């Protein structure tokens, strides 16, 4: 499958404030490959990985598993690991997950 990224690429708002996704591919095991755009201060809640995940920071900086990742940094996540994602500044990350990554964080009221 070939896909060319363009400035007109479609960004879709997620259920989380300040986080948009550009879905590049969804696989048959529940994983997906996406570009994710995070506004400064936004946070994606704690989720668990049923398969591996690869993250590459394209622009900006984020914190994942207590590790600060900046432009061109790469992170590999093993199945069973849990983490949230926090944007230190406006950021774009490439995310490729092998399987589903359900949210495990309970909402607070």
C-alpha positions as CSV (number, residue, x, y, z in Angstrom):
1,X,0.0,0.0,0.0
2,X,1.3,3.4,-1.0
3,X,0.2,6.7,0.6
4,X,1.6,10.1,0.0
5,X,1.3,12.6,2.8
6,X,0.2,16.1,1.7
7,X,-0.5,19.3,3.5
8,X,-4.2,18.7,2.8
9,X,-4.1,15.3,4.7
10,X,-7.2,14.8,6.7
11,X,-7.0,15.2,10.5
12,X,-9.8,13.9,12.6
13,X,-10.5,15.1,16.2
14,X,-10.2,12.3,18.8
15,X,-12.3,12.1,22.0
16,X,-9.4,13.9,23.8
17,X,-9.0,17.6,23.7
18,X,-6.2,18.9,21.6
19,X,-5.4,15.5,19.9
20,X,-6.1,14.8,16.3
21,X,-5.3,11.7,14.2
22,X,-4.6,11.0,10.6
23,X,-5.2,7.3,10.1
24,X,-2.9,5.9,7.5
25,X,-3.7,2.2,7.9
26,X,-5.8,-0.1,10.1
27,X,-4.8,-3.8,10.3
28,X,-6.9,-6.9,10.9
29,X,-5.6,-7.4,14.4
30,X,-6.9,-4.1,15.8
31,X,-3.7,-2.2,15.3
32,X,-3.2,0.9,13.3
33,X,-0.7,3.3,11.8
34,X,-1.4,7.0,12.3
35,X,0.1,10.4,12.5
36,X,-1.1,12.0,15.8
37,X,-1.1,15.7,16.3
38,X,-1.0,16.9,19.9
39,X,-1.5,20.4,21.1
40,X,0.8,21.7,23.9
41,X,-0.5,20.5,27.2
42,X,-2.8,17.8,25.8
43,X,-2.8,14.3,27.2
44,X,-3.8,10.9,25.8
45,X,-4.9,8.7,28.8
46,X,-3.2,5.6,30.1
47,X,-3.7,2.6,27.8
48,X,-2.4,-1.0,27.6
49,X,-0.6,-2.5,24.6
50,X,-1.8,-5.9,23.5
51,X,0.9,-5.9,20.9
52,X,4.0,-3.9,20.1
53,X,4.0,-0.2,19.3
54,X,6.5,2.1,17.6
55,X,6.5,5.8,18.1
56,X,8.7,8.4,16.2
57,X,8.5,12.0,17.1
58,X,8.2,14.0,13.8
59,X,7.9,17.5,15.5
60,X,7.8,18.8,19.0
61,X,8.2,16.9,22.2
62,X,6.1,14.5,24.3
63,X,6.5,12.4,27.5
64,X,5.7,8.7,27.3
65,X,6.5,6.3,30.1
66,X,8.3,9.1,32.0
67,X,10.7,9.5,29.0
68,X,10.9,12.8,27.2
69,X,11.0,12.3,23.5
70,X,12.0,15.0,21.1
71,X,12.1,15.4,17.3
72,X,13.6,12.3,15.7
73,X,13.4,10.2,18.9
74,X,12.0,6.7,18.7
75,X,10.3,4.5,21.3
76,X,9.4,0.8,21.1
77,X,6.7,-0.5,23.5
78,X,6.4,-4.2,24.3
79,X,3.0,-6.0,24.7
80,X,1.6,-5.6,28.2
81,X,3.2,-2.2,28.8
82,X,1.0,0.7,29.9
83,X,1.5,4.5,29.5
84,X,-0.1,7.8,28.8
85,X,1.2,10.4,26.4
86,X,1.7,14.1,27.3
87,X,2.5,16.9,24.9
88,X,5.2,19.3,26.2
89,X,4.7,21.5,23.1
90,X,2.7,21.3,19.9
91,X,3.8,17.9,18.4
92,X,3.3,15.4,15.7
93,X,4.1,11.7,16.3
94,X,4.1,8.7,14.0
95,X,2.4,5.7,15.9
96,X,2.3,2.1,14.6
97,X,0.6,-0.4,16.8
98,X,0.4,-4.1,16.1
99,X,-2.8,-4.8,18.1
100,X,-5.4,-2.9,20.1
101,X,-4.5,-0.5,22.8
102,X,-7.5,-0.1,25.1
103,X,-7.8,2.8,27.5
104,X,-7.5,1.5,31.1
105,X,-7.6,4.8,33.0
106,X,-10.8,5.4,34.9
107,X,-12.4,8.7,34.4
108,X,-12.4,11.0,37.5
109,X,-15.4,13.0,38.4
